[in-house]
């Protein structure tokens, strides 16, 4: 039997991957794809040195450690090349109220019972005058407070990095090119689509060169040149929950040894970040422009800086939210091209990584709608829970001292977040979602830190008398302190483990 093929609807195998844009998103994608499938695919990355990258995503979370292990990236070489330091958590200053602070660490606090989490036993101990601060039962938090760190066996200490985003992209470029990625210098003049199916067929550069591909990855930043502008995927605006829409970024010289945590310092209409690297400090001010003008925000940032100012403050404007789909036809958007949640919990590099990992786990032999729908559903589910976690910091606060904080406290919040808050306030239980980024301990640390006091705890905690409960709590705290004393100072450990390369 003879068959005729309709070439206009022919299903083509994915052989050529084209990445539009470099920066952190583009080169992370190139690194993972080339290391894993470089022998099977033709991978091309198009970027222009004339187009700057945002490059301020310099604080990360522990999932980046996992990403590096998946692609066999040498950690010591990476940390030396990117002037990286260790990050054990984030210290939130003035968030619950002015003059108060807490740390959201990457560790696990205490020991759970199968029927109830550690927080229930701690709450009883706190009510009975037997418990110390909740953070005293977490090694990562105590290590952050005392600026200590070392790699422990069996991944005994959860950590992430502070890194120089520009140097990170450069490091990943070398890694990717080693595994076969071809870099093309040039600006994209036009995105060509197939009139038969609307798929992207090629990127035309200003010099006339056309880069053809089967699968395109949009890493063009806020422009979203492929997914947004060419394919017309709409953007869902979340600014009614997340008021901040602007940020200034500036670098300063180091004036003291780097601490192993990020500082997040709440101000009158937003917050400032402090990210210590080996060779400098990254600083920024995230603010809501309807509550403070840009010049005032810049001056507030400059007035609080420590050390020599190395760069001119750079203003970034953004709309918090997400594309309604991050995969359409044969185009997947990563990083800012897919959406943006402000950097409060350092989730932006994580979302790039998750998008890449999800792609690698479902890499299409041919483009099909089933893969696209599943990818988009998983992405939407994940970003929604991260969004809620960030809103929590703003909404649950005792601050009423400025119009910004009053608006945060009074705004309506997503039902999904309200349920979590209500459940914890009434029962001390945390609503669990399988495989979500921020696990139970993260929600507990932030909800307690922001001032939610549970009204009850699990009755299993009452099975312990005071003496037994005191022994249980002190045993955990004592173990944390003993391990803490064995850890070297963070700064000294970096000097021996990954001394920064000369700039």
C-alpha positions as CSV (number, residue, x, y, z in Angstrom):
1,X,0.0,0.0,0.0
2,X,1.4,3.4,-0.9
3,X,1.2,6.3,1.6
4,X,1.5,10.0,0.8
5,X,3.0,12.3,3.4
6,X,1.6,15.7,4.0
7,X,4.8,17.7,4.6
8,X,2.9,20.6,6.2
9,X,2.0,18.5,9.2
10,X,4.9,16.1,9.2
11,X,6.1,15.3,12.7
12,X,9.8,16.0,12.9
13,X,12.3,14.5,15.4
14,X,13.9,16.9,17.7
15,X,17.6,17.1,16.6
16,X,18.4,20.8,16.7
17,X,18.0,22.8,19.9
18,X,18.4,26.5,19.7
19,X,18.7,28.6,22.9
20,X,17.9,32.3,22.4
21,X,19.8,34.3,25.0
22,X,22.7,33.6,27.3
23,X,23.0,34.7,30.9
24,X,22.2,32.3,33.8
25,X,19.2,30.8,32.2
26,X,20.7,30.2,28.7
27,X,23.9,28.7,29.9
28,X,22.4,26.5,32.6
29,X,20.2,25.1,29.8
30,X,23.1,24.6,27.5
31,X,25.1,22.9,30.3
32,X,22.5,20.4,31.2
33,X,21.4,19.6,27.6
34,X,24.9,19.3,26.2
35,X,26.2,17.2,29.1
36,X,23.2,14.8,28.9
37,X,22.3,14.8,25.2
38,X,25.1,16.5,23.5
39,X,26.1,13.4,21.5
40,X,22.6,13.2,20.1
41,X,21.7,16.8,19.5
42,X,22.9,19.9,17.7
43,X,22.8,22.6,20.4
44,X,23.2,26.3,19.4
45,X,23.1,29.3,21.8
46,X,22.6,32.7,20.3
47,X,23.5,35.8,22.4
48,X,24.8,39.3,21.9
49,X,27.5,40.9,24.0
50,X,25.7,44.2,23.3
51,X,22.6,43.1,25.2
52,X,23.2,43.0,29.0
53,X,21.8,40.4,31.3
54,X,20.0,41.2,34.6
55,X,22.6,39.2,36.4
56,X,21.5,40.0,40.0
57,X,20.3,36.5,40.9
58,X,23.3,35.9,43.1
59,X,21.7,34.0,46.0
60,X,20.6,30.5,45.5
61,X,18.9,27.6,47.4
62,X,20.1,24.0,47.9
63,X,18.6,22.6,44.7
64,X,21.5,24.2,42.8
65,X,23.9,21.8,44.6
66,X,21.7,18.9,43.2
67,X,21.8,20.4,39.7
68,X,25.6,20.6,39.8
69,X,25.8,17.0,40.9
70,X,23.5,15.9,38.1
71,X,25.7,17.4,35.4
72,X,29.0,16.4,37.2
73,X,30.1,20.0,37.7
74,X,33.1,20.3,39.9
75,X,32.1,22.3,43.0
76,X,35.5,23.6,44.0
77,X,36.2,24.8,40.5
78,X,32.8,26.4,40.3
79,X,33.1,28.2,43.6
80,X,36.6,29.5,42.9
81,X,35.6,30.7,39.4
82,X,32.5,32.5,40.6
83,X,33.9,33.9,43.9
84,X,31.2,32.0,45.6
85,X,30.5,31.7,49.3
86,X,28.2,29.3,51.2
87,X,24.6,30.1,52.0
88,X,22.8,28.4,54.9
89,X,19.7,30.5,54.9
90,X,18.2,34.0,54.9
91,X,18.0,36.4,57.8
92,X,14.8,38.4,57.7
93,X,15.3,41.7,59.5
94,X,12.4,44.0,60.4
95,X,9.8,41.8,58.7
96,X,7.7,40.7,61.7
97,X,8.3,44.1,63.2
98,X,11.0,46.8,63.3
99,X,13.9,45.7,65.3
100,X,13.1,42.0,65.2
101,X,14.7,39.3,63.1
102,X,14.7,35.5,62.4
103,X,16.5,33.1,60.1
104,X,14.8,30.9,57.5
105,X,17.5,28.2,57.3
106,X,17.9,25.3,54.9
107,X,18.1,22.7,57.6
108,X,15.7,20.4,59.5
109,X,14.7,21.4,62.9
110,X,14.6,18.8,65.7
111,X,13.2,15.3,65.3
112,X,9.7,14.4,64.1
113,X,7.5,11.6,65.4
114,X,5.6,9.7,62.7
115,X,2.3,11.2,63.9
116,X,3.5,14.7,64.5
117,X,6.2,17.1,63.6
118,X,8.9,18.4,66.0
119,X,7.1,21.8,66.3
120,X,4.3,20.1,68.4
121,X,6.8,18.9,71.0
122,X,8.6,22.3,70.9
123,X,5.4,24.2,71.4
124,X,4.6,22.2,74.5
125,X,8.1,22.7,75.8
126,X,7.9,26.4,75.1
127,X,4.6,26.7,77.0
128,X,6.1,24.8,79.9
129,X,9.3,26.9,80.0
130,X,11.5,24.0,78.9
131,X,12.3,24.9,75.3
132,X,14.8,27.4,73.8
133,X,14.3,29.3,70.6
134,X,13.0,27.1,67.8
135,X,16.2,27.7,65.8
136,X,18.4,26.3,68.5
137,X,17.4,22.8,67.4
138,X,18.7,23.3,63.8
139,X,22.3,22.9,62.9
140,X,22.2,25.0,59.7
141,X,20.6,27.9,61.6
142,X,23.1,27.8,64.4
143,X,26.0,27.5,61.9
144,X,24.7,30.6,60.1
145,X,24.5,32.5,63.3
146,X,28.0,31.7,64.2
147,X,29.4,31.9,60.7
148,X,30.6,28.3,60.6
149,X,30.6,25.7,57.8
150,X,32.1,22.5,56.5
151,X,31.1,19.7,54.2
152,X,29.8,16.8,56.3
153,X,29.4,13.2,55.3
154,X,26.1,11.9,54.1
155,X,25.0,15.4,53.1
156,X,24.8,16.3,56.8
157,X,24.5,20.0,56.2
158,X,22.2,21.6,53.7
159,X,23.6,24.5,51.9
160,X,23.5,26.7,48.8
161,X,25.7,29.4,47.3
162,X,26.2,33.1,46.9
163,X,27.8,33.6,43.5
164,X,28.7,36.2,40.9
165,X,26.0,35.7,38.2
166,X,28.2,37.1,35.4
167,X,31.1,34.8,36.3
168,X,28.7,31.9,36.7
169,X,27.4,32.3,33.1
170,X,31.0,32.5,31.9
171,X,31.9,29.3,33.8
172,X,28.9,27.5,32.4
173,X,29.7,28.6,28.9
174,X,33.1,27.0,29.0
175,X,31.5,23.8,30.4
176,X,28.8,23.8,27.7
177,X,31.2,24.4,24.8
178,X,33.4,21.5,26.1
179,X,30.3,19.3,25.6
180,X,29.5,20.6,22.1
181,X,27.3,23.7,22.5
182,X,28.0,26.1,19.6
183,X,27.7,29.8,20.6
184,X,26.7,32.3,17.9
185,X,27.2,36.0,18.5
186,X,24.5,38.3,17.3
187,X,21.2,40.1,17.8
188,X,18.0,38.5,16.8
189,X,16.3,40.6,14.1
190,X,13.3,38.4,13.4
191,X,11.7,35.1,14.6
192,X,10.4,33.0,11.8
193,X,7.4,30.7,12.2
194,X,6.0,27.9,10.0
195,X,2.8,29.2,8.4
196,X,1.4,25.6,8.4
197,X,1.6,25.0,12.2
198,X,2.8,28.2,13.8
199,X,6.0,26.5,15.1
200,X,9.1,28.6,15.3
201,X,11.4,27.6,12.4
202,X,14.4,29.9,12.7
203,X,16.0,32.9,14.3
204,X,17.2,35.5,11.9
205,X,20.1,37.6,13.1
206,X,20.9,41.2,12.2
207,X,23.8,40.0,9.9
208,X,21.3,37.9,7.9
209,X,22.2,34.5,9.3
210,X,19.4,32.2,10.0
211,X,19.6,29.7,12.9
212,X,17.1,26.9,12.2
213,X,15.9,24.5,14.9
214,X,13.4,21.9,16.0
215,X,13.1,23.0,19.7
216,X,13.6,26.6,20.8
217,X,14.4,27.7,24.4
218,X,13.5,31.3,25.1
219,X,16.0,32.9,27.5
220,X,15.6,36.5,26.2
221,X,14.7,37.9,29.6
222,X,11.8,40.2,30.3
223,X,11.3,40.7,26.5
224,X,10.2,37.1,26.1
225,X,10.9,37.5,22.4
226,X,9.9,34.0,21.4
227,X,7.2,32.8,23.8
228,X,5.6,36.2,24.5
229,X,6.1,38.4,21.5
230,X,6.2,35.8,18.7
231,X,3.8,33.1,20.0
232,X,1.6,35.5,21.9
233,X,1.4,33.6,25.2
234,X,-0.3,35.9,27.7
235,X,1.2,37.1,31.0
236,X,-0.7,36.6,34.3
237,X,-0.1,39.7,36.5
238,X,0.3,39.0,40.3
239,X,1.0,42.6,41.3
240,X,-2.3,42.7,43.3
241,X,-0.5,40.3,45.7
242,X,3.1,41.2,45.2
243,X,3.4,45.0,45.2
244,X,7.1,45.4,44.5
245,X,7.8,46.2,40.9
246,X,11.3,47.7,40.9
247,X,14.7,47.1,42.2
248,X,18.1,48.9,42.3
249,X,21.2,46.7,42.3
250,X,24.7,47.9,43.2
251,X,28.0,46.3,44.2
252,X,30.3,47.3,47.1
253,X,33.7,46.2,48.3
254,X,33.9,43.7,51.2
255,X,34.7,45.2,54.6
256,X,34.5,42.0,56.7
257,X,34.6,38.2,56.2
258,X,31.6,36.9,54.3
259,X,28.8,35.5,56.4
260,X,27.1,32.2,55.3
261,X,23.6,33.7,54.9
262,X,21.8,36.3,52.9
263,X,20.4,39.4,54.7
264,X,16.9,40.6,53.8
265,X,16.2,43.9,55.5
266,X,12.7,45.2,55.3
267,X,12.3,49.0,54.9
268,X,9.4,51.4,54.6
269,X,8.2,50.3,51.1
270,X,10.1,47.1,50.3
271,X,13.4,45.5,51.4
272,X,17.1,45.4,50.8
273,X,19.3,42.4,50.1
274,X,22.9,41.9,51.2
275,X,24.8,39.0,49.4
276,X,28.4,38.5,50.5
277,X,30.8,37.0,47.9
278,X,34.5,36.4,48.4
279,X,35.5,39.5,46.5
280,X,32.6,41.9,47.0
281,X,29.0,42.3,48.3
282,X,25.9,42.4,46.2
283,X,23.3,44.9,47.4
284,X,19.9,45.8,46.2
285,X,16.6,47.5,47.1
286,X,13.3,45.9,46.0
287,X,10.5,48.4,46.3
288,X,6.9,49.2,45.2
289,X,6.9,52.2,43.0
290,X,3.4,53.3,44.0
291,X,4.6,53.8,47.5
292,X,8.0,55.3,46.9
293,X,9.6,57.0,43.9
294,X,12.8,55.6,42.4
295,X,15.1,58.4,43.4
296,X,14.1,58.1,47.0
297,X,14.5,54.4,46.9
298,X,18.0,54.8,45.4
299,X,19.0,57.2,48.2
300,X,17.7,54.9,50.9
301,X,19.9,52.1,49.4
302,X,23.0,54.2,49.1
303,X,22.7,55.6,52.6
304,X,22.9,52.1,54.1
305,X,25.7,50.6,52.1
306,X,28.9,49.4,53.7
307,X,32.2,49.6,51.8
308,X,33.3,51.3,48.6
309,X,30.6,51.6,46.0
310,X,32.0,49.7,42.9
311,X,29.1,50.2,40.4
312,X,26.5,52.7,39.5
313,X,23.1,51.7,40.9
314,X,21.1,49.9,38.2
315,X,17.3,50.2,38.1
316,X,15.3,47.2,37.1
317,X,11.5,47.4,36.4
318,X,9.4,44.3,36.5
319,X,5.9,42.9,36.8
320,X,5.5,40.0,39.2
321,X,3.7,37.1,37.5
322,X,4.0,34.2,35.1
323,X,3.2,33.4,31.5
324,X,0.0,31.4,31.3
325,X,2.0,28.7,29.6
326,X,5.8,28.3,29.6
327,X,5.8,25.7,26.8
328,X,3.9,26.6,23.6
329,X,4.3,24.7,20.3
330,X,8.0,24.1,20.0
331,X,9.2,26.8,22.4
332,X,10.0,26.6,26.1
333,X,10.7,29.7,28.2
334,X,13.1,29.8,31.1
335,X,14.0,32.4,33.6
336,X,12.6,35.9,33.1
337,X,11.1,35.1,29.8
338,X,8.7,32.8,31.6
339,X,7.8,35.1,34.4
340,X,9.3,36.7,37.5
341,X,8.8,36.3,41.2
342,X,10.8,38.9,43.2
343,X,14.1,37.5,44.7
344,X,12.9,37.4,48.3
345,X,13.5,33.7,48.7
346,X,16.1,33.3,46.0
347,X,13.9,31.2,43.9
348,X,14.6,32.5,40.4
349,X,17.6,30.3,39.6
350,X,15.8,27.4,41.2
351,X,12.9,27.9,38.7
352,X,15.3,28.0,35.8
353,X,16.8,24.7,37.1
354,X,13.4,23.1,37.6
355,X,12.4,24.1,34.1
356,X,15.6,22.5,32.7
357,X,15.3,19.4,34.9
358,X,11.6,18.9,33.9
359,X,12.6,19.3,30.2
360,X,15.4,16.7,30.6
361,X,13.1,14.2,32.3
362,X,10.5,14.5,29.5
363,X,12.8,15.4,26.6
364,X,10.7,15.0,23.5
365,X,11.7,12.7,20.7
366,X,9.1,14.6,18.7
367,X,7.0,17.6,19.9
368,X,3.6,16.4,21.1
369,X,0.8,18.0,23.0
370,X,0.8,15.5,25.8
371,X,4.3,16.5,26.9
372,X,3.5,20.2,26.6
373,X,0.3,19.9,28.7
374,X,2.1,17.9,31.5
375,X,5.0,20.3,31.5
376,X,2.8,23.3,31.8
377,X,0.6,21.7,34.5
378,X,3.7,20.9,36.7
379,X,5.1,24.3,36.2
380,X,1.9,26.1,37.2
381,X,1.5,23.9,40.3
382,X,5.1,24.6,41.4
383,X,5.1,28.4,40.8
384,X,1.7,28.8,42.6
385,X,3.1,27.3,45.8
386,X,6.2,29.4,45.6
387,X,4.1,32.5,45.0
388,X,2.1,31.8,48.1
389,X,5.2,31.3,50.2
390,X,6.5,34.8,49.2
391,X,3.2,36.5,49.8
392,X,3.2,35.0,53.3
393,X,6.2,37.1,54.3
394,X,4.4,40.4,53.4
395,X,0.9,39.6,54.6
396,X,1.6,38.1,58.0
397,X,3.3,40.9,59.9
398,X,2.9,43.1,62.9
399,X,4.1,46.2,60.9
400,X,1.5,48.9,60.3
401,X,4.0,51.8,60.3
402,X,3.8,52.8,56.6
403,X,1.2,52.7,53.9
404,X,3.0,49.9,52.2
405,X,2.9,47.6,55.2
406,X,-0.7,48.5,56.0
407,X,-1.6,47.6,52.4
408,X,0.3,44.3,52.7
409,X,-1.5,43.3,55.9
410,X,-4.9,44.3,54.6
411,X,-4.8,42.8,51.1
412,X,-6.8,39.7,50.1
413,X,-4.6,36.6,49.7
414,X,-5.1,33.4,47.6
415,X,-7.3,30.9,49.2
416,X,-4.5,28.3,49.1
417,X,-2.4,30.5,51.3
418,X,-5.2,31.4,53.7
419,X,-5.8,27.7,54.3
420,X,-2.2,27.1,55.2
421,X,-2.2,30.0,57.6
422,X,-5.4,29.0,59.2
423,X,-4.3,25.4,59.6
424,X,-1.1,26.3,61.3
425,X,-2.6,28.9,63.5
426,X,-5.3,26.5,64.8
427,X,-3.4,23.2,64.9
428,X,0.4,23.8,64.3
429,X,0.1,21.5,61.4
430,X,1.5,22.4,58.0
431,X,-0.4,21.7,54.8
432,X,1.8,19.3,52.9
433,X,2.1,19.2,49.1
434,X,4.2,16.4,47.7
435,X,7.5,17.5,46.1
436,X,6.9,21.2,46.6
437,X,10.0,23.3,46.9
438,X,9.5,24.7,50.4
439,X,9.0,21.8,52.7
440,X,7.3,21.7,56.1
441,X,10.2,23.2,58.1
442,X,10.5,26.2,55.8
443,X,6.8,27.1,56.3
444,X,7.2,26.6,60.1
445,X,10.2,28.8,60.3
446,X,8.6,31.6,58.4
447,X,5.2,31.4,60.0
448,X,6.7,31.4,63.5
449,X,9.2,34.1,62.4
450,X,6.4,36.3,61.1
451,X,4.5,36.0,64.3
452,X,1.9,33.3,63.9
453,X,1.4,31.6,67.3
454,X,-0.4,28.2,67.0
455,X,-3.3,27.9,69.4
456,X,-2.8,24.1,70.0
457,X,-0.5,21.2,69.4
458,X,-0.9,17.5,68.6
459,X,-2.0,15.5,71.7
460,X,0.8,13.1,71.2
461,X,3.1,15.7,72.8
462,X,1.2,15.3,76.1
463,X,2.4,11.7,76.4
464,X,5.7,13.1,77.5
465,X,6.0,14.4,81.0
466,X,8.2,17.5,81.8
467,X,11.3,15.5,82.6
468,X,11.1,13.3,79.5
469,X,10.3,16.3,77.3
470,X,13.1,18.3,78.7
471,X,15.5,15.4,78.1
472,X,14.2,15.0,74.5
473,X,14.7,18.7,73.7
474,X,18.0,19.1,75.4
475,X,19.3,16.0,73.7
476,X,18.6,17.5,70.3
477,X,20.0,20.9,71.2
478,X,23.1,19.4,72.8
479,X,23.8,17.4,69.7
480,X,23.5,20.5,67.5
481,X,25.9,22.4,69.7
482,X,28.4,19.6,69.8
483,X,28.4,19.4,66.0
484,X,28.5,23.2,65.7
485,X,31.7,23.4,67.8
486,X,33.5,21.0,65.3
487,X,32.8,23.2,62.3
488,X,35.5,25.7,61.3
489,X,34.7,29.4,60.6
490,X,33.1,29.9,57.2
491,X,35.8,32.3,55.9
492,X,38.7,30.0,56.9
493,X,37.0,27.0,55.2
494,X,36.5,28.9,52.0
495,X,40.2,29.9,51.9
496,X,41.2,26.2,52.0
497,X,38.4,24.7,49.9
498,X,37.9,27.1,47.1
499,X,40.2,30.2,47.2
500,X,38.9,32.7,44.7
501,X,40.7,33.1,41.4
502,X,42.4,36.4,40.7
503,X,40.1,38.8,38.9
